[in-house]
């Protein structure tokens, strides 16, 4: 397994797809049957919501069904491996995340190599996480939570979508920046972790913002901070951690569309162009804003560079925390 290092680098913001060359017969005919988007997490989480949102519009564009298939486990790597092993004809795609594309060094052994067996189609969207707690947690703001964690090292438990997921990495970075120790509890997706959080089985999560507002409004969870540098419209009144006592803490999640590395370059560019066109639809942009997500739509090459930058960033967090999953 390769080793990586990290630098905290800003998310690339350039948009658009690389120019298409003369289309091959395979590219011009695509798709010839239903397309699958494998979501490597349980249904109901942010990855699932985004896959269905984009898949619906791609289905309309292509005139073929785009089916979302949930394949949770191993921090997303079970579903990712399935896509990596699929035929390179563009009909099997992956809704990828930090855990797959940038934090896979957390695993001592993987049966595939995300760097060489998967190819980026595009970075779809970026979103902050929200630090949410069960209502029974005696902390009304971020500073009170930090004080509680320092007084009881390891006693607070935080759930995640799985080891290496963005919700796990946000928690690890938080502990390093805040100087606290908490206990990580990995799940097979955010929805399962949220269920346990609302039941009080765990105390907190660093959950992707899109799924948090209705839970916060219902009083099922309490949002203490968001992990972006600025406030988020979807969670009014919830301050960024940078303004609530942790000026050096920023941890945004991001999601991708990826394909088997065996997909030919012209078809990969076609997939990129069609997906970016969908992301640029005003209705999609409005929906992403409502969810608290920021539309990206990077080209294939921009996405490759972004993966490399984020890999350096999160590998440093992994190495500092000495995290390994066998």
Number of C-alpha atoms within 10 A of each C-alpha: 12 8 12 18 15 18 14 15 11 11 13 14 12 11 16 19 23 15 11 14 10 9 13 12 9 14 19 13 9 18 17 14 12 14 22 18 25 26 30 30 31 22 19 14 21 24 25 22 17 22 24 18 16 19 21 16 19 21 16 12 14 16 13 15 17 24 17 21 19 18 20 22 19 25 29 29 28 18 24 33 21 17 27 25 16 18 14 18 20 24 20 22 29 29 27 29 25 25 28 28 28 26 27 31 24 23 17 12 13 16 8 17 18 20 17 11 16 25 24 28 31 31 30 24 19 20 24 29 30 32 28 25 26 23 19 10 15 11 17 13 17 21 16 13 17 20 13 17 20 17 12 13 12 13 14 18 17 25 28 29 31 26 27 32 26 30 30 26 25 27 25 25 20 24 17 14 14 18 11 18 20 19 15 20 16 21 23 20 29 28 21 19 25 28 13 17 23 18 13 17 15 21 21 29 29 28 31 27 25 24 20 24 20 13 15 16 12 9 13 20 27 25 30 22 24 31 28 20 18 14 19 24 12 17 21 9 12 19 22 26 27 18 16 15 14 17 12 13 21 22 25 22 23 23 25 26 26 30 31 29 21 18 18 15 15 18 22 25 25 22 25 26 23 17 25 24 16 22 22 16 11 10 11 16 17 14 14 20 17 14 23 23 26 17 23 24 29 28 23 24 15 20 22 18 13 20 18 15 20 21 25 19 19 30 23 19 22 22 16 12 13 9 16 15 12 7
